[in-house]
Amino acid sequence: MKDAMDTKSFIYNEAFSRNIGWVTRREQDELRQKRIAIAGLGGVGGVHLLTLCRLGIGKFHLADFDTYDLANFNRQIGAGVSTLGRAKLEVMIQQARDINPELEITGFAEGVTPDNLDSFLGGVDIYIDGLDFFAFQIRQQVFSACEAKGVPAVTAAPLGMGAAVLNFLPGGMSFDDYFHLDEGTEAEKPLRFLMGLAPARLQMRYLADPSTVDLASRRGPSTIMACQFCAGAAATEALKILLGRGPVRAAPKGYHFDGYLNRLALTWRPWGNRNPLNRLAISIGRRKLGLG
């Protein structure tokens, strides 16, 4: 009875009325009709979803196959004692509908896979990347599909206590042409991805315990601050892209904001990881990691 009463009391225009001023009423109505795909609902993906819900986005395609455990508590918005062992997709859909019970959501409980990629990206207006840092194969497939379908794609990487943001827009530089993940060995992919995401490497200036970063073993530290910075940045990029408002920095241009350093670095890497500066950084990193 309580759920039914709560649903009946929901009024979209009132719930998101405080957005008006930063967006117009017409733009808010547009956002209500937009469909966003998010793959991965963990550290960044879960916060992406709730931030976009509060922006008033009305439709989502959501993919995640995982469940919550204790190691998620430091950063994942849906992780808590009451959700231990529960499916992230189920929990995050519940939280999203608690913000907007009128949401149109299609869930992909097996995660995003080559078999469901067409359905996952079908009819979406933008893709927001929430996949695990080390999920390189499926990430490449998702971004390639976005390029083929003309779907804008945003990735915001949680690094240290900040966020590094890259946009891949239709007709612009592609994910593969920027990162060139397949030019090295499989063990080298984490290094290439990291150097491409954050050429400024701001987060490395205050790393308290370097031993916790082990790209070869696919381990690294994380913070909730970084995830929240990512959600704010990605939602802002999504708003600009969806409404055609303001300049959008697209790859090979990006930016990295670090809250700990209070610094913003506007990055530009022509040719992506083939840029001489990135080639040098990757070569140094390769030697440090003993990757040959």
N, C-alpha and C positions, 0 to 999 in steps of 0.2 A: 504493500500500500504506500509506504514512504517513497519508494523509488518511482512509482507512478505519479505521485503528487509532485516530486521534485522535477520529473520530466515535463509535466504540464506547466510548471512554474517557470520553465526556461524560456527566455525570449532572446533570440540571437542579437537583435539590434541593441538591446539593453546590456546584454552580457559583454559586448565588445564596443560599447559606446565611447569608452575612454581612449580608444585608438583614434577616434575622429579628431582631426586637427593635425595629426601627423600623417594620416591618410584622409582622403575625402570620403563622404558617404558612398559615392559611386565606386571608388576604389575598394572600399570595404566589401561592397556587394560583389565585386569582381573576385576578391580573395576567397569569398565564401564558395565560389564555384570552381576554384582551382583544385587540381588533384596532384598531390606530391607523393613520390615513392621514396621510401627510406629502407635501405637494407642494413640490418643490424640495429638492435634496440638496446645496446649495452651502454658503455660510458658516454659516448656522444649521441648515439642514435636515440636513446630514451629522452634526453634533454631536448634534442632537436624536435621530437614529436610534440612534447608538451609546450615548448615555446611557439611552435607553429600553430598549435591549437589555440593558444591565447592570442595569436595574431588574427585568428578568425578563419584560417584555412578550413574548408569544409569537407575535403575528400582525401583519403590516403590509401596507398598500397604499402603494407608493412610486412617485412620478412625477417624472421628470426627463429632458429631451431633450438636455442639454448635455454637453460634454466639458471636460476640464481643460486650462488653459493657465497660463503663468507668473504672470499677474496674480492667480491664485487662491491662490498659495503663502502669503500672509500670514495667511490666515484659514480656509481650507477644509480640513477634517480629512483628506480623501482625496487632497489635491493633493500631488504629489511628483514627482521626476524619473522614477520608474518608472511613473507614471500619466499623464504628459503625453500628451494626445491621446486618452486612453481615456474611455469613457462614464462619467459620474458614477454613474449608476444601477448599472452593472455593478460598479464599484469598491466602492461602498458596500454593495451586497448581499454581496459577498465579505467585506468587513470585518465585517458584521453576523453572517454565518454562522460566522465565525471565533470569535465570542463565543458563539453559540448555534447549532449545526448543525441543531437541530430546528426552527428558525424556519419559520413558514408565511408566505411572501412572495409577493405579486402585484405585478409590476412594470409600469409604464406608460412605455415607452421613448419615446413621443411627447410626454411631459409630460401634465399634466392639461389637457383641452380640453372645450369644450361637448359634444362627441360622446361622450366617455368618462366624463363627470362622474358619471352614475348608477352606473356600475360602480365608479369610484374610491371613491365614498362608500358603496357597497352593503355593508351588514352591519358598518360600522365603529362603534366605541364613542366615538371622539373624533377630531377633526381638529386637527393641529398645523401652523401656517402656516410654510412655509419658502420661499415664493416670493420672487423678486427684489423689492426695494423698489418698483421702478417698474412692476411687472406689475399695473396697476390693474384692467384689464378682467376678466382671468381671476380675480383675487382677489375682486372683487365677485361674480362668478358662483359661485365656490366657497362663499363665505360665505352667499350667498342660498340655495344648495342645502342647506347645513348647516341653515339656519333652517327650510327647508321639510321636511327629513327629521328634524328634532329631534335633530341631532347637535351636541354641544357643540364649540366651536371656541376655540382658544387662539392668540394671536399674541404673540410676544416679539420686540421690535425691538432689534437691536444698535446702540446709539448711543454713540459715543465709546468709553468704557471701562466701559459699564454696559448695563442692559437695561430697557426699558419694556414692561410686560406688561398685556394686556387679555384678558379672558375674555368670550365671547359664549355665553350659556347658553340652552337651550330655554325659551321663554316670557318671556325677558328682552329687553332692548334689542338691536336687531339691528345688524349692521355698517353697513348703509346709513343707519339712523336715527342712528347715532352720528357717522359720518364725513361724510355728505352730500357725497360726492366729486363728484356731478354738478351741484352748485349753481353751480360756477364753470366756467371754461374748462378745456380739456384740459391746458393749460400750468400751470394752477393746482393740479392734482391732487396733485403731490408736496408742495406746501406744505400743503394741507389734510390730507393723510395724516400728515405729520410733526407738525403741531400737534395733531392728534387723538391720535396715539400718545404724545406726550411733552409734555403741557401744562406740566410743570415746567421743561422745556428745560435740564436740569442739564448736559448735555454741552457746551453752548455756552460755559460759563464757562472752559474751558481749551483751546479749539480753538487750536492753534498757528499754523495757516495758513488763514485764512478763505477764501482764494482757491480752495482745493481743494473747497469746497462750492458746487456749481453745480446747483441743482435744475432750472433751466430746461434745462440740457444733460444732465440726468439723470446727474450724476457726484457722487461723494462719497467721503471716506476711510473706512477700516474698520480694526478690530483683532480679533485672535483672542480677546482678553480679553472683549470684548463678546459674541462668539458663544458662548463658554463660559458666561458668566453667563446668557445666554438659555436655553441648554440645561438648566442646573440649575433655573432658574425654571420653564420650561415643563414639565419632567418632574415637578416638585413639584406644579404646578397639575393636571397630568394625573392624578397619584396621588390627589389629594384628590377630584377629580371622579369618577374611575372607582370609587373605593372608598367614596364618600360620606362622607369624613372631613374634619372641620374646616371653618371658614368659607372661602368662595371669593368674592373680590371680583370682581363682574361689572360690565360696562359699564352705566352710565357711570362706574363706579369702576374704578380701576386702580392701578398703582404703578410707580415708576421708582427703581431702585437704581443708584447710580453708584459704582464702585469707586475711581475717582480721587479723588473728593470725600469718600468714606466717608459718603455721604448716602442716605437713603431718603425719597422723597416719595410719600405716599399721595395720589393724585389723585382728583378727583371733578368731573366736568363734566356736570351735568344738561343735557339736550338736545344733548350732544356738541359738535360744531363750531358749533352754533347758540347755544351759551352766549355771553353777552356778552364774557367774557374771551377766548374763542377767536376770536370775530368780530373783536375788536380786534387780536389777534396776527396773524390772517390778513390783515387790512387793512394792517398795518404791513409784513408780509412781502411782500405784493403790491407795495407801493410800492418797497421796496428792490430787488425783483427786476425792476421795470419791467414788471409784468404788467397794468398799467392800473388 
